[in-house]
Structures are given as C-alpha cells and as structure tokens.
Amino acid sequence: MTHLALLTVRNEAAFLLEWLAHHRAVGFDDVLVFSNDCDDGTDVMLDRLATLGWLTHVRNDGPYDKGGIQFTALKAAAKIKQVKSADWILPLDVDEFVNIHVGNGTLDDLHAALPDATAITLTWRLFGNDGQVRFQDKPVTDTFTKAAPEILHWPWRASMFKTLYANDGTYRKPGVHRPKDVKEDKLAQARWFDSHGRALDDQFKTRRIFSNFGRPNYGFAQLNHYPLGAMESYVLKADRGRAVHSDDMLGIDYWVERNFCTDEDTSIHRYRAARDAHLAELKGDDTLARLHDQAVAWRKDRFHALMQQEPFRALFGRLLMSPPTRPVPRDAAQFMIRYANLARQSGR
C-alpha cells in the first residue's frame, strides 16, 4: 500500500529536509513536490533529492490558473502517472506535520485503527510562536511546542483539516483541503472518518473543509500546523505571500488567528529518533548539506534586506508588541457564530 504526499513549495529549503525525514518516519513512501520562483535554492535541492530517489520534483513555472499557484500544481498533479497509481494521497504544506497517536504512530497503524475508512480528515492543531523572535536552524517540531487547546470554540479556521484519502476513483483530483471532482456513482461507497475516530456524515464527502469545533478532534491523529514560526520567519513568509493567494501580503490578522500558545504538546517527539536517523542520512550527502546551509544563510540575508523596508519593519514591530492569542470562551464564540449564521442565511 503506497502513500503519496503532495507538496508545493517556494523558498523553503531550510525546512525541507526535516519535513522529508519526519514524513518518511510516519510512513510516506512517495513524495511529489512542485516548486516555483525559488531564490534560496529550494529547486536545486529538490533536484538533488530527486536524483537520490527521495521524491519527484516538478517545476511549476506557470502560467497559473485563476485559483493560484497551489491550485495549478494540484490540477497538474491529477494528470501525473505517479498520482494516478498511488493507493493513498495527502496534499500537505511544508509547515504541516502528520502526527499519529495510535499504535507506533505510522500510517499503517492509523489504517488499522480505521479499517473501513476511505478518507480520514486530519485536523490542524495550531502551534504558536511562543515569543520566539529570531530564526534558528533547528527542527521546527522541536522548537515550537506550545499549541492551541485541544478544544477550541473559535475561529473555524483553527479547525481546518487536510484529507488523507484512498485513490479508488471516487475523486478524480486532489485538492488543498479535500479531494475534488467527485465521481457520483462511487460516492455512496465513500466512508469518511475524522482524526478522532468518528464516522462523518455525507456533507464531508463533497464540501466541508473544517472539523466541528468545540469538541476533541485529535484522539487518533492530528496535523501539527506551524504557520508562524519565529517572528523573523514570519516576515519572510509575508514577503513570499500566501500559498493559495500569493499576491496577498500576510499581516497581523493572520498572526492573531493562529498564535495559540496555551498548551504544551510534545506528542510528535515520538518520531524524533526515526526522524533524526533519516535526517542524518540526508545531511550525510555533501550536496544536500551545502544547499541546506546556503538556504539558512539566504534567510538571514533576506530578513536583513526586508527590515530596511517600512512595511516589513512595521510588521516586525507589531509582532514584537503582540501577546499570544487568547482562546475565545464558549459563550463569546457562540455569540460570533450566531452572527456568522445570520450572515450566511442572508447571503452576506
């Protein structure tokens, strides 16, 4: 049974080796990566990794569909033989790390726990910045351990998921959060489960992209999401733009909705030994080690250049002044949800 991870990256070479090492430890045996507009050597690193047999690399140079760079990549992926032949598929971003709690923490263990599932929603658990200012060349999963509480009541974006799904013909195309282009005559056989082990209703088969909040969602697995990183890294992320809407500069609003630091969660450290073994193998290649070090240096140089521009200097100052995000109490969240439902009913 093969598991394919799909990844779209730009200027992420400093984080790529850890991400690959971790997901090899989880059980992914195939990786397809699309790169675009890289200045830090990410594309060169991916070429080397492809030569070494770690992944397949496709340059996503455009032109891009109106949906953006990531949508264009996933649309192209649907036509690639490697994707068509995979047994299971999971589109991910480089700041997302699969974290399985059952058995030994592998994909096979997750399937054993949910043997009837043809799709499993892996709900984000947001890991905040925790006051870390400067970027350090250390594993992300070791550096950031403060996260959102297990039960959140707001915002809905904090409960978004990515979907690990069986490539059985029910869906023709991968999507950012869920598979797309459903084949109606196969939909009835689809069995969706969440990462807490609960069977999901039919709306998840065709349209939902976030789990029900206000309840536990991580019993069997979770998707550790590190959207912020150090403040220095966030300035570079703002410069790069959003993965889906690359022309939108990230601001303090994105930061506030994700900077949860109330709970300590080190459960992903169960993979540390296996990850480190794979990471040592990767960095044992002189070319990869050199490209990694160059990418780290590039990030430092790029931050230095950006801080001489007012929009980015102002953003960095606001980050320094911003406290960690306070989880919204249940009653206040219900107040917000009531208005959200009213807006939806009126079409606003």
VOPAGU-2260 file (C-alpha; in pm, 1 decimal, decimal comma):
REM VOPAGU-2260
SITE   aa  ch    i         X         Y         Z
SITE  MET   A    0       0,0       0,0       0,0
SITE  THR   A    1     161,5     324,1    -116,5
SITE  HIS   A    2     116,8     665,3      42,3
SITE  LEU   A    3     188,6     973,7    -165,0
SITE  ALA   A    4     240,3    1319,0     -12,5
SITE  LEU   A    5     188,7    1618,5    -242,2
SITE  LEU   A    6     379,2    1936,7    -161,1
SITE  THR   A    7     403,4    2285,9    -314,2
SITE  VAL   A    8     698,2    2499,9    -206,8
SITE  ARG   A    9     875,6    2828,3    -262,9
SITE  ASN   A   10    1190,8    2928,9     -71,4
SITE  GLU   A   11    1158,6    2651,4     187,4
SITE  ALA   A   12    1496,3    2477,8     155,3
SITE  ALA   A   13    1588,1    2548,3     518,7
SITE  PHE   A   14    1290,6    2338,1     635,0
SITE  LEU   A   15    1263,4    2077,9     362,9
SITE  LEU   A   16    1499,4    1810,5     496,3
SITE  GLU   A   17    1328,1    1795,2     836,3
SITE  TRP   A   18     987,4    1770,6     669,3
SITE  LEU   A   19    1100,9    1482,7     447,7
SITE  ALA   A   20    1273,1    1298,9     731,7
SITE  HIS   A   21     964,8    1327,1     952,7
SITE  HIS   A   22     720,8    1204,2     691,7
SITE  ARG   A   23     944,0     914,4     594,9
SITE  ALA   A   24     927,7     816,0     963,1
SITE  VAL   A   25     546,7     839,5     955,6
SITE  GLY   A   26     531,3     600,9     660,8
SITE  PHE   A   27     507,9     805,0     340,7
SITE  ASP   A   28     694,2     614,5      72,4
SITE  ASP   A   29     639,8     858,5    -213,7
SITE  VAL   A   30     656,4    1237,8    -239,0
SITE  LEU   A   31     574,1    1466,4    -530,5
SITE  VAL   A   32     689,3    1827,6    -494,3
SITE  PHE   A   33     606,3    2130,0    -709,5
SITE  SER   A   34     833,0    2433,8    -679,2
SITE  ASN   A   35     800,1    2786,4    -812,5
SITE  ASP   A   36    1004,8    3109,0    -818,1
SITE  CYS   A   37    1273,1    2989,1    -577,1
SITE  ASP   A   38    1554,6    3224,6    -473,0
SITE  ASP   A   39    1704,2    3018,0    -190,5
SITE  GLY   A   40    1798,9    2703,7    -383,1
SITE  THR   A   41    1487,3    2502,6    -297,1
SITE  ASP   A   42    1451,8    2391,3    -658,6
SITE  VAL   A   43    1818,1    2285,0    -676,1
SITE  MET   A   44    1780,4    2092,4    -350,0
SITE  LEU   A   45    1471,2    1919,0    -487,0
SITE  ASP   A   46    1661,5    1818,7    -799,7
SITE  ARG   A   47    1929,5    1661,8    -581,4
SITE  LEU   A   48    1669,5    1483,5    -369,0
SITE  ALA   A   49    1508,3    1350,4    -685,9
SITE  THR   A   50    1845,9    1219,1    -803,6
SITE  LEU   A   51    1886,6    1041,5    -469,8
SITE  GLY   A   52    1539,2     884,9    -501,5
SITE  TRP   A   53    1368,0    1070,4    -217,3
SITE  LEU   A   54    1099,4    1238,1    -426,9
SITE  THR   A   55     980,8    1356,7    -765,5
SITE  HIS   A   56    1027,8    1726,1    -846,7
SITE  VAL   A   57     820,0    1928,0   -1091,8
SITE  ARG   A   58     887,6    2294,4   -1164,4
SITE  ASN   A   59     559,4    2483,6   -1153,9
SITE  ASP   A   60     668,1    2784,6   -1358,6
SITE  GLY   A   61     325,1    2895,3   -1481,7
SITE  PRO   A   62     116,0    3034,0   -1629,4
SITE  TYR   A   63    -114,8    2985,6   -1333,5
SITE  ASP   A   64    -489,1    2932,0   -1321,0
SITE  LYS   A   65    -704,8    3198,6   -1156,7
SITE  GLY   A   66    -710,6    2981,9    -844,1
SITE  GLY   A   67    -339,7    3048,9    -792,4
SITE  ILE   A   68     -10,0    2864,4    -781,1
SITE  GLN   A   69    -109,0    2581,3    -548,5
SITE  PHE   A   70    -433,5    2508,6    -731,9
SITE  THR   A   71    -243,2    2499,2   -1060,7
SITE  ALA   A   72       4,0    2249,4    -916,9
SITE  LEU   A   73    -265,6    2017,5    -782,2
SITE  LYS   A   74    -453,7    2034,5   -1111,5
SITE  ALA   A   75    -136,5    1928,8   -1290,2
SITE  ALA   A   76     -74,5    1654,9   -1033,8
SITE  ALA   A   77    -401,5    1483,3   -1124,5
SITE  LYS   A   78    -259,1    1407,3   -1470,4
SITE  ILE   A   79      68,4    1256,2   -1349,0
SITE  LYS   A   80     101,9     876,5   -1354,8
SITE  GLN   A   81     262,9     876,0   -1010,0
SITE  VAL   A   82     -52,3    1031,6    -864,0
SITE  LYS   A   83    -289,5     809,7   -1058,8
SITE  SER   A   84    -118,4     495,2    -931,5
SITE  ALA   A   85     -92,4     590,9    -562,5
SITE  ASP   A   86    -308,3     398,2    -315,9
SITE  TRP   A   87    -348,0     688,3     -71,0
SITE  ILE   A   88    -287,6    1060,6    -123,3
SITE  LEU   A   89    -237,8    1350,4     117,6
SITE  PRO   A   90    -169,4    1708,1      -1,4
SITE  LEU   A   91      35,5    1896,1     257,8
SITE  ASP   A   92     228,4    2218,1     312,7
SITE  VAL   A   93     583,6    2230,4     442,9
SITE  ASP   A   94     462,1    2370,4     778,9
SITE  GLU   A   95     226,4    2074,4     834,9
SITE  PHE   A   96     343,8    1755,1    1005,9
SITE  VAL   A   97     134,1    1439,4    1036,3
SITE  ASN   A   98     118,3    1321,2    1398,6
SITE  ILE   A   99     -49,4     984,1    1457,6
SITE  HIS   A  100    -135,6     881,7    1813,1
SITE  VAL   A  101    -240,4     516,9    1767,4
SITE  GLY   A  102      -5,1     220,4    1764,4
SITE  ASN   A  103     351,3     309,6    1673,4
SITE  GLY   A  104     245,2     629,4    1502,2
SITE  THR   A  105     260,2     508,9    1142,9
SITE  LEU   A  106      10,9     535,8     860,4
SITE  ASP   A  107     -37,4     160,2     876,3
SITE  ASP   A  108    -137,4     194,9    1242,5
SITE  LEU   A  109    -390,8     463,1    1150,1
SITE  HIS   A  110    -542,7     237,7     884,5
SITE  ALA   A  111    -558,1     -48,1    1133,9
SITE  ALA   A  112    -749,4     176,0    1374,6
SITE  LEU   A  113    -991,4     286,9    1099,0
SITE  PRO   A  114   -1010,4     -13,9     865,6
SITE  ASP   A  115   -1333,1      97,3     695,1
SITE  ALA   A  116   -1215,3     448,4     613,9
SITE  THR   A  117   -1167,1     560,2     255,8
SITE  ALA   A  118   -1093,3     917,3     372,0
SITE  ILE   A  119    -954,9    1046,1     701,8
SITE  THR   A  120    -964,3    1414,9     793,2
SITE  LEU   A  121    -652,1    1525,2     978,8
SITE  THR   A  122    -749,2    1832,6    1178,3
SITE  TRP   A  123    -498,8    2109,3    1235,9
SITE  ARG   A  124    -358,1    2168,1    1579,2
SITE  LEU   A  125    -210,6    2516,6    1563,2
SITE  PHE   A  126     132,3    2570,5    1718,4
SITE  GLY   A  127     204,8    2930,0    1809,6
SITE  ASN   A  128     516,0    3144,4    1810,9
SITE  ASP   A  129     563,1    3139,3    2190,7
SITE  GLY   A  130     763,6    3464,3    2185,0
SITE  GLN   A  131    1045,6    3334,6    1964,5
SITE  VAL   A  132    1197,7    3621,5    1769,3
SITE  ARG   A  133    1497,0    3505,7    1564,6
SITE  PHE   A  134    1503,1    3215,6    1320,7
SITE  GLN   A  135    1725,4    2927,4    1431,1
SITE  ASP   A  136    1847,2    2635,7    1224,8
SITE  LYS   A  137    1679,4    2375,9    1444,6
SITE  PRO   A  138    1393,7    2130,3    1379,0
SITE  VAL   A  139    1058,3    2303,4    1378,7
SITE  THR   A  140     891,4    2020,7    1569,5
SITE  ASP   A  141    1149,6    2050,6    1849,1
SITE  THR   A  142    1143,7    2429,8    1862,7
SITE  PHE   A  143     770,9    2501,9    1880,2
SITE  THR   A  144     581,9    2302,3    2143,1
SITE  LYS   A  145     313,1    2548,0    2260,4
SITE  ALA   A  146     -20,2    2494,9    2088,4
SITE  ALA   A  147    -389,3    2567,4    2086,9
SITE  PRO   A  148    -601,8    2390,7    2347,8
SITE  GLU   A  149    -744,9    2057,6    2240,9
SITE  ILE   A  150   -1095,3    2206,9    2238,5
SITE  LEU   A  151   -1139,1    2538,2    2059,2
SITE  HIS   A  152   -1463,2    2725,3    2006,6
SITE  TRP   A  153   -1338,5    2990,7    1760,6
SITE  PRO   A  154   -1221,1    3059,6    1490,2
SITE  TRP   A  155   -1331,9    2796,5    1243,0
SITE  ARG   A  156   -1002,4    2833,1    1053,5
SITE  ALA   A  157    -825,1    2677,2    1350,1
SITE  SER   A  158   -1017,9    2353,2    1287,7
SITE  MET   A  159    -944,9    2314,8     918,8
SITE  PHE   A  160    -823,9    1977,2     800,4
SITE  LYS   A  161    -628,8    1805,7     526,8
SITE  THR   A  162    -765,7    1480,3     386,7
SITE  LEU   A  163    -580,9    1150,9     357,2
SITE  TYR   A  164    -788,5     966,5     100,3
SITE  ALA   A  165    -793,2     637,5     -84,7
SITE  ASN   A  166    -722,2     687,1    -453,2
SITE  ASP   A  167   -1000,5     447,1    -554,2
SITE  GLY   A  168   -1159,8     655,8    -828,2
SITE  THR   A  169   -1420,6     829,1    -613,9
SITE  TYR   A  170   -1234,7    1158,3    -660,6
SITE  ARG   A  171   -1050,7    1247,8    -978,7
SITE  LYS   A  172    -836,3    1535,1    -848,7
SITE  PRO   A  173    -651,4    1623,8    -529,1
SITE  GLY   A  174    -746,1    1949,8    -359,0
SITE  VAL   A  175    -582,2    2169,6     -97,1
SITE  HIS   A  176    -803,8    2052,0     190,3
SITE  ARG   A  177   -1013,8    1775,0      37,1
SITE  PRO   A  178   -1022,7    1571,9    -286,4
SITE  LYS   A  179   -1223,2    1718,6    -574,1
SITE  ASP   A  180   -1410,8    1625,3    -890,7
SITE  VAL   A  181   -1624,3    1350,9    -741,1
SITE  LYS   A  182   -1749,0    1056,8    -945,6
SITE  GLU   A  183   -2112,8    1044,2    -840,4
SITE  ASP   A  184   -2166,5     674,3    -899,4
SITE  LYS   A  185   -1889,5     593,0    -648,7
SITE  LEU   A  186   -1977,2     845,2    -379,2
SITE  ALA   A  187   -2209,2     612,0    -188,5
SITE  GLN   A  188   -1920,7     376,7    -110,2
SITE  ALA   A  189   -1703,6     652,7      38,2
SITE  ARG   A  190   -1650,5     621,0     413,8
SITE  TRP   A  191   -1519,1     936,2     578,2
SITE  PHE   A  192   -1383,5     937,4     934,3
SITE  ASP   A  193   -1227,4    1216,7    1135,7
SITE  SER   A  194    -898,9    1200,7    1322,8
SITE  HIS   A  195   -1083,8    1130,9    1648,1
SITE  GLY   A  196   -1222,4     808,1    1501,7
SITE  ARG   A  197   -1579,2     927,2    1435,4
SITE  ALA   A  198   -1770,2     845,2    1118,0
SITE  LEU   A  199   -1859,5    1163,3     928,8
SITE  ASP   A  200   -2182,6    1246,1     751,0
SITE  ASP   A  201   -2227,7    1298,6     378,4
SITE  GLN   A  202   -2157,4    1673,7     377,3
SITE  PHE   A  203   -1791,2    1595,7     439,7
SITE  LYS   A  204   -1779,0    1388,5     121,9
SITE  THR   A  205   -1835,5    1686,1    -102,8
SITE  ARG   A  206   -1791,4    2023,7      67,3
SITE  ARG   A  207   -1670,2    2053,7     429,7
SITE  ILE   A  208   -1313,9    2176,5     489,7
SITE  PHE   A  209   -1310,6    2214,8     869,1
SITE  SER   A  210   -1396,6    1989,1    1161,2
SITE  ASN   A  211   -1669,6    2069,5    1409,4
SITE  PHE   A  212   -1507,5    2280,7    1678,3
SITE  GLY   A  213   -1597,1    2283,9    2044,9
SITE  ARG   A  214   -1508,1    1915,9    2085,9
SITE  PRO   A  215   -1197,6    1691,8    2086,0
SITE  ASN   A  216   -1060,7    1617,3    1738,3
SITE  TYR   A  217    -721,6    1454,5    1797,2
SITE  GLY   A  218    -785,7    1114,2    1953,0
SITE  PHE   A  219    -632,9     906,5    1672,3
SITE  ALA   A  220    -421,7    1165,5    1492,5
SITE  GLN   A  221    -368,8    1535,3    1430,9
SITE  LEU   A  222    -193,9    1758,0    1183,2
SITE  ASN   A  223      62,3    1968,6    1365,6
SITE  HIS   A  224      49,0    2305,2    1191,0
SITE  TYR   A  225     330,6    2557,4    1240,7
SITE  PRO   A  226     203,2    2853,0    1033,3
SITE  LEU   A  227     402,4    3125,9    1210,3
SITE  GLY   A  228     747,7    3013,3    1312,4
SITE  ALA   A  229     981,4    3270,5    1460,6
SITE  MET   A  230     893,1    3635,6    1406,8
SITE  GLU   A  231    1186,9    3664,0    1169,9
SITE  SER   A  232    1049,2    3375,6     962,7
SITE  TYR   A  233     703,8    3530,3     957,4
SITE  VAL   A  234     843,2    3844,7     794,6
SITE  LEU   A  235     985,1    3625,1     516,7
SITE  LYS   A  236     653,3    3444,3     489,5
SITE  ALA   A  237     477,3    3779,5     449,5
SITE  ASP   A  238     719,8    3863,1     170,8
SITE  ARG   A  239     650,9    3533,5      -4,1
SITE  GLY   A  240     271,9    3566,8      15,8
SITE  ARG   A  241       1,4    3313,0      91,8
SITE  ALA   A  242      28,0    2964,6     -52,7
SITE  VAL   A  243    -314,9    2993,0    -214,6
SITE  HIS   A  244    -330,4    3368,8    -277,7
SITE  SER   A  245      32,3    3457,9    -339,2
SITE  ASP   A  246     -39,1    3827,2    -403,6
SITE  ASP   A  247    -185,7    3880,6     -54,9
SITE  MET   A  248      70,1    4001,1     198,9
SITE  LEU   A  249      27,9    3838,5     536,8
SITE  GLY   A  250     -40,6    4073,3     824,3
SITE  ILE   A  251    -114,3    4078,7    1193,7
SITE  ASP   A  252    -466,5    3938,3    1138,3
SITE  TYR   A  253    -326,0    3606,0    1013,7
SITE  TRP   A  254     -86,9    3601,4    1310,2
SITE  VAL   A  255    -354,1    3664,9    1574,8
SITE  GLU   A  256    -582,8    3390,8    1445,3
SITE  ARG   A  257    -303,1    3133,9    1477,5
SITE  ASN   A  258     -73,6    3232,3    1765,3
SITE  PHE   A  259    -216,5    2994,2    2026,4
SITE  CYS   A  260      33,9    2904,1    2297,9
SITE  THR   A  261    -177,8    2785,3    2591,2
SITE  ASP   A  262     -98,8    2412,0    2589,7
SITE  GLU   A  263     225,3    2215,5    2576,4
SITE  ASP   A  264     213,7    1936,5    2318,9
SITE  THR   A  265     525,8    1727,4    2261,0
SITE  SER   A  266     347,9    1417,6    2130,8
SITE  ILE   A  267     522,7    1449,5    1794,6
SITE  HIS   A  268     854,3    1380,7    1964,7
SITE  ARG   A  269     774,4    1009,8    1943,5
SITE  TYR   A  270     917,0    1034,7    1589,5
SITE  ARG   A  271    1237,8    1208,5    1693,0
SITE  ALA   A  272    1472,0     909,0    1681,6
SITE  ALA   A  273    1345,3     786,5    1344,3
SITE  ARG   A  274    1339,3    1141,2    1207,9
SITE  ASP   A  275    1694,7    1207,0    1319,6
SITE  ALA   A  276    1815,5     887,6    1152,9
SITE  HIS   A  277    1663,0     992,1     821,4
SITE  LEU   A  278    1786,0    1347,9     869,3
SITE  ALA   A  279    2140,6    1224,1     928,1
SITE  GLU   A  280    2120,8    1025,5     606,4
SITE  LEU   A  281    2006,1    1331,2     414,3
SITE  LYS   A  282    2268,4    1564,0     561,0
SITE  GLY   A  283    2529,7    1296,3     504,2
SITE  ASP   A  284    2508,1    1391,5     139,9
SITE  ASP   A  285    2758,3    1674,7      96,2
SITE  THR   A  286    2548,8    1846,6    -170,2
SITE  LEU   A  287    2232,8    1849,6      40,9
SITE  ALA   A  288    2423,5    1967,4     347,8
SITE  ARG   A  289    2575,1    2253,8     149,0
SITE  LEU   A  290    2240,2    2353,4      -2,8
SITE  HIS   A  291    2078,0    2348,4     340,9
SITE  ASP   A  292    2345,3    2574,5     487,7
SITE  GLN   A  293    2315,3    2812,6     193,0
SITE  ALA   A  294    1938,9    2829,8     243,5
SITE  VAL   A  295    1983,6    2916,5     610,2
SITE  ALA   A  296    2224,2    3194,9     514,4
SITE  TRP   A  297    1980,4    3318,0     248,4
SITE  ARG   A  298    1705,2    3352,4     508,4
SITE  LYS   A  299    1928,5    3566,1     729,8
SITE  ASP   A  300    2028,9    3786,9     438,1
SITE  ARG   A  301    1671,4    3822,8     315,2
SITE  PHE   A  302    1546,7    3927,1     659,7
SITE  HIS   A  303    1822,1    4188,8     676,4
SITE  ALA   A  304    1709,3    4329,7     341,3
SITE  LEU   A  305    1338,2    4326,9     426,5
SITE  MET   A  306    1388,1    4504,6     756,8
SITE  GLN   A  307    1514,8    4803,9     562,4
SITE  GLN   A  308    1168,2    4837,6     405,8
SITE  GLU   A  309     895,3    5006,0     609,3
SITE  PRO   A  310     606,9    4759,0     552,7
SITE  PHE   A  311     815,5    4470,4     683,3
SITE  ARG   A  312     981,2    4666,6     962,9
SITE  ALA   A  313     637,9    4782,1    1076,7
SITE  LEU   A  314     509,2    4424,8    1068,7
SITE  PHE   A  315     802,5    4301,8    1274,9
SITE  GLY   A  316     738,0    4575,8    1530,8
SITE  ARG   A  317     373,0    4475,7    1558,9
SITE  LEU   A  318     474,1    4115,2    1611,8
SITE  LEU   A  319     701,9    4219,4    1896,3
SITE  MET   A  320     411,5    4406,9    2058,5
SITE  SER   A  321     151,6    4132,4    2014,0
SITE  PRO   A  322      81,5    3892,0    2301,7
SITE  PRO   A  323     -11,9    3527,2    2242,2
SITE  THR   A  324    -367,4    3474,0    2126,2
SITE  ARG   A  325    -633,9    3422,1    2392,3
SITE  PRO   A  326    -875,5    3136,9    2318,3
SITE  VAL   A  327   -1228,6    3271,4    2285,1
SITE  PRO   A  328   -1462,5    3149,4    2564,8
SITE  ARG   A  329   -1752,9    2930,4    2461,9
SITE  ASP   A  330   -2021,6    3193,4    2523,3
SITE  ALA   A  331   -1835,3    3458,1    2324,5
SITE  ALA   A  332   -1775,8    3211,7    2041,6
SITE  GLN   A  333   -2145,4    3124,8    2028,0
SITE  PHE   A  334   -2219,7    3497,4    2003,1
SITE  MET   A  335   -1988,6    3520,5    1699,8
SITE  ILE   A  336   -2126,6    3201,5    1545,1
SITE  ARG   A  337   -2480,2    3332,6    1574,7
SITE  TYR   A  338   -2387,6    3634,1    1364,8
SITE  ALA   A  339   -2192,8    3420,0    1120,6
SITE  ASN   A  340   -2501,6    3205,8    1066,1
SITE  LEU   A  341   -2717,2    3514,7    1017,9
SITE  ALA   A  342   -2474,0    3644,4     756,7
SITE  ARG   A  343   -2477,5    3309,1     578,6
SITE  GLN   A  344   -2857,0    3298,8     574,8
SITE  SER   A  345   -2872,1    3648,2     425,3
SITE  GLY   A  346   -2602,2    3571,1     173,0
SITE  ARG   A  347   -2358,1    3833,2     305,9
